[in-house]
């Protein structure tokens, strides 16, 4: 599995509407063959920051970055960010998605 985490610091004028700005792209990525998950969250302490957590099957990464929707997003996104997104990209993760945390269970 390919696991990617990206921090997006958005210009203040786009912070509230950012989820709607990325909605079409998000929907398209989630439909890609090999996509395991593609999830956005707003950072709790860093102002105007969103975190993207995404995972793909090991052989799906190249198709993702070559897709028309990815290329269109890369053209639009610079207008919305206040700095370069920060990324962690890990290849060959020996897992197929989310697993259960062993230390905590509902009471």
GROMACS elastic network, one bead per residue, 0.5 to 0.9 nm:
[ bonds ]
;  ai    aj funct       b0    kb
    1    36     6  0.85919   500
    1    55     6  0.66545   500
    1    56     6  0.57438   500
    1    59     6  0.84627   500
    1    90     6  0.83964   500
    1    91     6  0.64881   500
    1    92     6  0.51857   500
    1    94     6  0.65350   500
    1    95     6  0.62033   500
    1    96     6  0.60350   500
    1    97     6  0.77601   500
    2    54     6  0.81710   500
    2    55     6  0.53789   500
    2    56     6  0.51356   500
    2    57     6  0.61310   500
    2    58     6  0.55655   500
    2    59     6  0.87012   500
    2    60     6  0.85093   500
    2    61     6  0.74499   500
    2    89     6  0.72569   500
    2    90     6  0.57799   500
    2    92     6  0.58876   500
    2    93     6  0.61413   500
    3    53     6  0.75726   500
    3    54     6  0.59797   500
    3    56     6  0.68260   500
    3    88     6  0.80026   500
    3    89     6  0.59015   500
    3    90     6  0.52045   500
    3    91     6  0.65645   500
    3    92     6  0.83406   500
    3    93     6  0.69995   500
    4    52     6  0.78747   500
    4    53     6  0.59419   500
    4    54     6  0.51989   500
    4    55     6  0.61616   500
    4    56     6  0.86434   500
    4    87     6  0.70201   500
    4    88     6  0.55923   500
    4    90     6  0.63405   500
    4    91     6  0.86355   500
    5    51     6  0.69856   500
    5    52     6  0.56037   500
    5    54     6  0.64313   500
    5    55     6  0.87985   500
    5    86     6  0.82393   500
    5    87     6  0.56256   500
    5    88     6  0.51301   500
    5    89     6  0.66006   500
    5    90     6  0.88833   500
    6    50     6  0.82477   500
    6    51     6  0.56608   500
    6    52     6  0.50591   500
    6    53     6  0.66697   500
    6    54     6  0.85203   500
    6    85     6  0.63933   500
    6    86     6  0.54971   500
    6    88     6  0.64490   500
    6    89     6  0.85111   500
    7    43     6  0.87402   500
    7    49     6  0.67307   500
    7    50     6  0.58661   500
    7    52     6  0.64618   500
    7    84     6  0.89873   500
    7    85     6  0.55170   500
    7    86     6  0.51270   500
    7    87     6  0.64701   500
    7    88     6  0.89974   500
    8    48     6  0.81902   500
    8    49     6  0.54247   500
    8    50     6  0.50935   500
    8    51     6  0.61328   500
    8    52     6  0.76849   500
    8    81     6  0.69040   500
    8    82     6  0.85394   500
    8    83     6  0.78938   500
    8    84     6  0.76159   500
    8    86     6  0.69251   500
    9    12     6  0.88848   500
    9    15     6  0.85936   500
    9    46     6  0.84067   500
    9    47     6  0.78654   500
    9    48     6  0.56619   500
    9    50     6  0.64914   500
    9    51     6  0.87889   500
    9    80     6  0.86830   500
    9    81     6  0.57328   500
    9    82     6  0.58780   500
    9    83     6  0.62166   500
    9    84     6  0.77967   500
    9    85     6  0.67074   500
    9    86     6  0.88096   500
   10    13     6  0.81111   500
   10    14     6  0.63204   500
   10    15     6  0.57256   500
   10    18     6  0.77316   500
   10    47     6  0.87177   500
   10    48     6  0.53167   500
   10    49     6  0.59837   500
   10    50     6  0.76534   500
   10    80     6  0.57257   500
   10    82     6  0.53428   500
   10    83     6  0.76104   500
   11    14     6  0.55097   500
   11    15     6  0.63230   500
   11    48     6  0.69250   500
   11    79     6  0.84778   500
   11    80     6  0.57934   500
   11    81     6  0.52004   500
   11    83     6  0.84378   500
   12    15     6  0.51334   500
   12    16     6  0.80450   500
   12    47     6  0.85289   500
   12    48     6  0.61423   500
   12    80     6  0.89181   500
   12    81     6  0.88870   500
   12    82     6  0.82525   500
   13    16     6  0.75376   500
   13    17     6  0.83165   500
   13    80     6  0.84594   500
   14    17     6  0.54240   500
   14    18     6  0.55780   500
   14    21     6  0.85539   500
   14    48     6  0.83650   500
   14    80     6  0.62474   500
   14    81     6  0.82930   500
   15    18     6  0.53698   500
   15    19     6  0.83677   500
   15    47     6  0.87433   500
   15    48     6  0.53145   500
   15    49     6  0.77343   500
   15    50     6  0.87503   500
   15    80     6  0.85519   500
   16    19     6  0.74259   500
   16    20     6  0.87061   500
   16    48     6  0.82685   500
   17    20     6  0.54913   500
   17    21     6  0.63077   500
   17    22     6  0.89835   500
   18    22     6  0.62971   500
   18    23     6  0.85044   500
   18    50     6  0.87180   500
   18    80     6  0.79879   500
   19    22     6  0.54048   500
   19    23     6  0.59961   500
   19    40     6  0.80467   500
   20    24     6  0.78659   500
   21    24     6  0.74346   500
   21    25     6  0.83272   500
   21    80     6  0.89446   500
   22    25     6  0.53559   500
   22    26     6  0.59482   500
   22    27     6  0.86421   500
   22    73     6  0.81636   500
   22    77     6  0.88063   500
   23    26     6  0.50111   500
   23    27     6  0.61384   500
   23    28     6  0.86305   500
   24    27     6  0.51954   500
   24    28     6  0.62628   500
   24    29     6  0.87266   500
   24    69     6  0.86478   500
   25    28     6  0.51412   500
   25    29     6  0.62061   500
   25    30     6  0.86364   500
   25    69     6  0.62054   500
   25    70     6  0.72837   500
   25    72     6  0.86319   500
   25    73     6  0.67516   500
   26    29     6  0.52333   500
   26    30     6  0.62049   500
   26    31     6  0.87822   500
   26    38     6  0.70279   500
   26    39     6  0.81288   500
   26    40     6  0.87830   500
   27    30     6  0.52124   500
   27    31     6  0.65123   500
   27    38     6  0.89186   500
   28    31     6  0.52354   500
   28    32     6  0.66902   500
   28    69     6  0.68709   500
   28    70     6  0.87918   500
   29    32     6  0.52162   500
   29    33     6  0.87660   500
   29    35     6  0.70463   500
   29    37     6  0.88483   500
   29    38     6  0.72519   500
   29    64     6  0.75143   500
   29    67     6  0.89933   500
   29    69     6  0.78246   500
   29    70     6  0.80088   500
   30    33     6  0.83334   500
   30    35     6  0.59995   500
   30    36     6  0.77713   500
   30    37     6  0.67184   500
   30    38     6  0.62658   500
   31    34     6  0.87205   500
   31    35     6  0.71752   500
   32    35     6  0.55659   500
   32    60     6  0.84417   500
   32    63     6  0.85511   500
   32    64     6  0.73484   500
   33    36     6  0.87378   500
   33    56     6  0.87116   500
   33    57     6  0.86798   500
   33    60     6  0.71001   500
   33    63     6  0.87719   500
   33    64     6  0.88792   500
   34    55     6  0.86321   500
   34    56     6  0.53773   500
   34    58     6  0.80019   500
   34    59     6  0.74236   500
   34    60     6  0.51753   500
   34    61     6  0.82297   500
   34    64     6  0.88688   500
   35    38     6  0.74543   500
   35    54     6  0.80545   500
   35    55     6  0.62593   500
   35    57     6  0.64648   500
   35    60     6  0.72191   500
   35    61     6  0.88344   500
   35    64     6  0.86129   500
   36    54     6  0.74811   500
   36    55     6  0.52386   500
   36    56     6  0.51140   500
   36    57     6  0.68013   500
   36    96     6  0.77838   500
   36    97     6  0.66174   500
   37    53     6  0.76580   500
   37    54     6  0.53829   500
   37    55     6  0.53239   500
   37    56     6  0.71510   500
   37    97     6  0.78396   500
   38    52     6  0.71303   500
   38    53     6  0.58918   500
   38    55     6  0.65633   500
   38    56     6  0.87629   500
   39    51     6  0.82067   500
   39    52     6  0.56560   500
   39    53     6  0.52373   500
   39    54     6  0.62234   500
   40    50     6  0.67105   500
   40    51     6  0.56803   500
   40    53     6  0.64428   500
   40    54     6  0.86452   500
   41    44     6  0.89332   500
   41    49     6  0.87921   500
   41    50     6  0.55807   500
   41    51     6  0.52532   500
   41    52     6  0.65525   500
   41    53     6  0.83121   500
   42    46     6  0.87564   500
   42    47     6  0.89913   500
   42    48     6  0.79383   500
   42    49     6  0.61724   500
   42    51     6  0.61851   500
   42    52     6  0.88832   500
   43    46     6  0.56979   500
   43    47     6  0.73032   500
   43    48     6  0.77356   500
   43    49     6  0.54423   500
   43    50     6  0.53467   500
   43    51     6  0.64293   500
   44    47     6  0.78047   500
   44    49     6  0.84273   500
   45    49     6  0.84877   500
   46    49     6  0.56479   500
   46    50     6  0.85240   500
   47    50     6  0.88343   500
   55    96     6  0.88138   500
   55    97     6  0.74877   500
   56    59     6  0.78285   500
   56    60     6  0.59306   500
   56    61     6  0.65552   500
   56    64     6  0.88229   500
   56    96     6  0.87683   500
   56    97     6  0.88927   500
   57    60     6  0.54359   500
   57    61     6  0.74789   500
   57    92     6  0.88738   500
   57    96     6  0.76378   500
   58    61     6  0.67205   500
   58    91     6  0.72388   500
   58    92     6  0.64530   500
   58    93     6  0.85485   500
   59    62     6  0.73046   500
   59    63     6  0.82688   500
   60    63     6  0.55540   500
   60    64     6  0.63174   500
   61    64     6  0.51373   500
   61    65     6  0.65801   500
   61    66     6  0.87529   500
   62    65     6  0.54586   500
   62    66     6  0.62296   500
   62    67     6  0.87025   500
   63    66     6  0.50718   500
   63    67     6  0.60521   500
   64    67     6  0.53901   500
   64    68     6  0.88868   500
   64    69     6  0.87794   500
   64    70     6  0.68527   500
   65    68     6  0.84292   500
   65    69     6  0.88202   500
   65    70     6  0.58105   500
   65    71     6  0.71495   500
   66    69     6  0.85799   500
   66    70     6  0.68594   500
   66    71     6  0.69458   500
   67    70     6  0.53020   500
   67    71     6  0.63949   500
   67    72     6  0.87281   500
   68    71     6  0.51469   500
   68    72     6  0.61301   500
   68    73     6  0.85560   500
   69    72     6  0.50633   500
   69    73     6  0.60618   500
   69    74     6  0.86082   500
   70    73     6  0.50558   500
   70    74     6  0.61742   500
   70    75     6  0.86944   500
   71    74     6  0.51519   500
   71    75     6  0.64193   500
   71    76     6  0.89229   500
   72    75     6  0.51474   500
   72    76     6  0.64391   500
   72    77     6  0.87169   500
   73    76     6  0.51068   500
   73    77     6  0.58213   500
   74    77     6  0.54848   500
   74    78     6  0.72450   500
   75    78     6  0.68539   500
   75    79     6  0.84796   500
   76    79     6  0.59826   500
   76    80     6  0.75210   500
   77    80     6  0.53349   500
   77    81     6  0.65899   500
   78    81     6  0.55489   500
   78    82     6  0.81358   500
   78    83     6  0.85713   500
   78    84     6  0.82283   500
   79    82     6  0.83504   500
   81    84     6  0.70691   500
   81    85     6  0.77536   500
   82    85     6  0.88178   500
   83    86     6  0.87635   500
   90    93     6  0.67385   500
   92    95     6  0.84120   500
   93    96     6  0.80630   500
   95    98     6  0.79422   500
   95    99     6  0.82734   500
   96    99     6  0.85408   500
  100   104     6  0.88515   500
  100   105     6  0.89982   500
  101   104     6  0.62277   500
  101   105     6  0.78995   500
  102   105     6  0.75384   500
